[in-house]
Amino acid sequence: MRYSDYELEDFLMDEFFIQWVKFPDSNNCHFWEKWVQEYPQKREMVLQASVLIRGIHYTQKEAFSDTMYVESFENIIRSTNLPSGNTASTRATSTFLYLFSLRKFVAVLVLGFCCWMGYSLMFQQEELTIAAVEIPLVKKFNPAGIKSLITLSDGSKVYLNAGSSLHYPKQFSAEKREVQLTGEAFFDIQSEADRPFIVSTGSTQIKVLGTSFNVNQGEDGKLAVALVSGKVRVNDEKGNQVNLEPNEMLVMEDGGKFYKTGFDSLEILGWKDKHLVFKMDAFGTVQRKIENWYGVEIQVKGRMPKNWVYTGIYRDELLENVLAGIFHTSGIAYKIEGKKVTIYNRK
C-alpha cells in the first residue's frame, strides 16, 4: 500500500513511520518532511499519529540474560523429583510426562520471550521528544498608508486594508481553511463544499463556503461584517449565531449587542478600489481615516466646530488634494511636513 493511501491506523503500525517519530535521523526526517510537503492533505493525520505514538511512554526493562536463562532451567530441573524404585514401565511413563511438561514449559517460555523481545525492540527506548509536524504560519501586517492583496493557497483572495494584519497557514489543512484577522479586509473566497473557510476576529468566527464579504474590526471593539455574495454565518463567544444574506451587514457592538442593516457598497467596500469615502463623518472619524489611509500623524491646534461633519469621495488622490477639498471652504488651514500634518482653526 502507498503512503498516500494510508489511514491513521496504518501510520500507527508502520515501522518506518514509528522509527521517524521515536528515533528521527537525517534519512527518515528527509523522507517524511518531503512526503508531507507533497501530500499536504495528510498533514493532519500525520500530526495526529505522531502525537499518539509520542504519547505512549514505556520504561526501560532489564534484558533477560543468558545466565538468567540457564539458571531458570536449572531451577526447574532441581525442583523436579523423579520417583525411584518403581517398575521400568512406570519410570518410562513418568519420564515421558516429565519431558512433555518440560517441552510445554519451554514452548511457553520461548513464545513469551519472543513477545517480550518484540515489545522491547519497539518501545524500550527512553522517551524522546521530537518536533511536531507544524504547518508554517504566515503573518502579514500592513502599517498605516499601506494596502495589499494576498492570494491564499486555495486561490482565495484577501484585500488587506492599512493598519490591519492577517495570520494564515501557508498551506490549508484537508478539513478547513482558517485565518485570523485584526483590522479590516475584503475576502473573495473560492467555493469548496467540503472545506469551510473561517475568519476569526478575536472571539468571533465568520464561517463561509464560497462568497465575498468585508470584515471591519474597529479599534472601539465594534465588528461589522458586510456580505456581497453567497452566505456567511457569524458565531460569537456567547453562542449567538447569525446568518447573512447578500447586501446585509451585521454590526456587533463591544458590549454584545448586535443588529442587521443594509449598507452602501461604495462606503463600505470602496477602500479596496482606492476610494476614500467620507459620509457625514465627524472630525475625529475624518482624522482617523486620513491617518490610516496616508500613514501620517495629524495634530490639531485650536478647536474644531462642535457639529462639524464632512461628506466627500476621493479616488487615488494625493494627501494635499484631499485636505484642500475638505478644508478650503471652512476657513480651516493645514500644513504638511513629511509624515506630520497640522490643522489650524483660528476661529
N, C-alpha and C positions, 0 to 999 in steps of 0.2 A: 504494500500500500504506500502511496506517495504521501509525504508530509502534508501536502496541501489538502489531502482528503481526511486528515486526522481529526478526530473529535477529542474532547477533553480527556476521556479515559485512555485514549491511545497515547497521548503525551505522557500521562502518568505511568504507563507501563513500558515506555521506550527507554532502553538502557542508555543510548547516546544522549537523549534529552536530559535524563536524570544526571548523567555524568557532567553535563554542562551546568546544571543548576547547583549540584552539590560540590563539584570539583572543577571549576572553569579553568581552562588553559587557553593558550593562543590559538590552537587549532579549532576547538569546539566553539569558542567565542566568535571567531571569524565567521564560521559557518552559520551559526544561529542569528547573529546580527544581520548578516546579508540576507538570510532567509526571511526574517521578519520584515525587512525593508521591501522585499519582493512580494510578500503576501501580507499587506497591512490589515486585511480583513481578519487575519488570525491573531492579531496582536493582543486583543483582549483575552482570548482563550489561552495564549502562551503565558500571559501575565498571571492568569488565574491558576494555571497548572504549576507555575513556578512558586507561587505563594503557598499552594497546598503541599508541595514537596518540601519547601524550606520550613514549613510549619511542623513537620514530623521530626521530633528530636529523639535521638537514641543515644544511650550511654555506651561507653567502650566496655566490651566484655573480654574477660581473660580467654586466651587461646587454650584449647584442650590439647595439652602437650602429649608427646609420645610416652613420656614417663607416667603421666596420669592414666593414659590409655592402658598401658601394661599393668599398672597396679590395680586397676579396676578388674581386669580379668583374673589376676592372681587372687584377689579377694573373693571373687565368685567361686574359684576352684577350691580355696581353703574352706569356704563356708559350706561346701557340699560334702557330706559324709556318706560314702558309699557303704551299703550293708555288706558284712562279711559272714562267712560260714554257711552261705545258702547254696543251693544247688546251682549247677552250671547254667541251667535254664533261667533261673531267677536272676543270676548275675548278668546274663546276656540281656534280659528284658530291662533290668534296671539301667544297664549301660546304654541301651538304645533310648530309653526315656530321658536319661540324663543328657545324652548328645542332642536329642531332638529339642529339649528345652533350651539347651545352650545355643543351638542354632537359631531358635526363635529369638532369644535374647540378643544374640549378635546381629540378627537382621534388624530388629527394632533399634538397636544402638546405632548401627550404621546409617539407617534411614534418618534417625534423629540428628546424627552428626552431620549428614549431608544438608538437611534442612537448616541446621544452625549455621553451617558454613555459608550457605547461600544468603541467609539473612544477614550475617556479619559482613560479607563482602559488599553488600549493597548499602547497609546502614550503620556499620560500626564506627565509621569515621566521626571525628569530632565535628560539632556544628560549625558550619562555615557560612558567613554572611556574604551574599553577592548582591550586586546592584540589580534592581528590578528593571524589566524592560520598559523604559519610560518613553512616552510619546513627546517629542520635542515641542515646547510651547513657545509661540511667537508673541512678543509683546510690542505692540505698535502704539506710540504716543505722538500726538500732534500738538505742538505748542501753539499758543495764540498766533494767529496770522497764517497758519499752515493747514491745508486740507489735503486729503489723499484718497485714492481709490485702491482698494485691496481686493485681490481675487483669491478666493479660498480654494482649497484642494478639490472641492466638489464642483467648482465652476461658479459658485455663487459670488456676487459682487457686493462689497460694502464701501459706501462713501462715508468716510470718517471726517467729521467736522473738526474745526480748530478747537483747541483746548479739550480734546477728547482722547480716550485710549481704548484699545481693543486687545484682549488676550484671546488667542485661538490656537488650537493644535495645528502643527504643520501638516499632519495627516489625520483626518477624522477616523473614528473607530467604525466598526461594522454596524453598531447598534444605534448610534445617534451622532448628531452634529451639534456641538455646544460651544458658544463663545461667551465672553464676559465683556460688558460694555460699561464704560464710565463716560458720561457726556452725551453727545448726540451722534447718530449715524443713520443713514438710509440703507436698507437691506433689500437686495434683489436676489431672492433665493431660488435655487434650482429645485424643481419638484422631485422628491423621492418618497414614494408612499410608505416604504418600509424603514425609512431612516429620518425621523423628525429633526427639525432644526430648532435649537433652543437658544434664546438670548437671555442671559442672566444679568440683571441690573440690581446689585445688592441682594435684597431678599425677595425680589420679584422675578418671575420667569415668564417669558413670552415664547409660546410653542407654536410652530408653523410646520407645514409640509412643503408648500411651494407658493410663494407670494412676494409682494413688495410692500414695505412699510417703513415708517420713520419712527425712531425712538429718541426721545429727548429727556435725559435725566438732569434736571436743573440743579443748580447749587442750593436752592432753597428746599430741596427734598422732593419737589414735585416731579412726577413722571408722566409723560404724555406719549401715547402710542397711537399713531395715525396710520390707518390701513388704506392702501391704494388699490390692491387687488388680492384675491384669494381669501383666506380666512386665518385668523390667529386666535389663540386662547391665552389669556393672561391669568396667572396664578400669583397671589401674594402670600406672605408668611402667615396670614390669619386664616387661610383656607378658602378665601374668596376666589371665585372663578368667573371670568367674563369672556364671552365670545364676541368678536368684532366682525362686522361685515364691511365691504368696500365703502369708502368715503365716511367711515365712522372713526372718531377719535376717543380714546379712553384717557381720562385725566385722573390721576391718583394723587391726592394731597398727602403731605407729610404725616398728617395725623391719622390717616387711614381712610378718610372719606374719598369716594370715587364716583365718577359720573361719565356718561357718554355724551358726545356732542358732534356736530359736523365741523368741518374745517375748510379754510381757504387754502387750496393746494399751493398757490404761489407763496403765501405767507409761511406755511409750514415746511414746504419742500423746496422752495426756491433757492435755498443756500447751496444745494448740490450742483445747481446750474449757474452759480456765480451771481445770483440775485440777492442783494442786500435789501431787505424789506422792513420798513417801519410802518406800523398801523396803529395810530392813536397811542403811540408809546410815550410814557413819561420820560423825563430826562435821565433818570437812573437806568432805565432799560436801553435808551439810546446810547448812553455811555458804555454800558456793558457790551452791547453788540459791536460798537466801533472798536473797542479794545480787543475783543476776541477776533474780529474779522481781520484787523490790520496788525495785530501784535504790538500795540502801543499802550502807553500809560497816559491817562487823562487826569489833569488836575484842574480844579475849578477855583477861580478867585472871584469872590463876590457870591451873591445868592441868585439862584435861578428862580424865575417866576413860579409861584406855588402851583398853578394849574397848567403849566407849560406841557404841551404834548406835540408830537410830530408824526406826520404820515408822508411817506415817500418811498420810491423804488429806484434802486441803482443797480446796474449790471456791469460788473467788472470795471468799476470806476476807481480812479486814484483817490487817496485819502483827502487830498486838498479839495477835489471837486465835490466830494460828499459833504465835507464841513462847510464849504461855501453854499451848497444847496440847502443845508439845514439852517444856517445862521444868518444868511445875508439879508433877510427881511426882518429879523428880530432885534437888530441892534446889538447883537452879542458878537464879540470879537474872539479870535482864536490865533494861536501861534504854534507852529510845528517846528520842533527842534529834534531831529533824528527820530528816536522812538518815544519822545515825550511831546504831549500836546497840552497846551494850557488854554483854558476857556476863561474869558473875561466878561463879566456882566457888570457894567459901570452904573446901571440904574439902581 
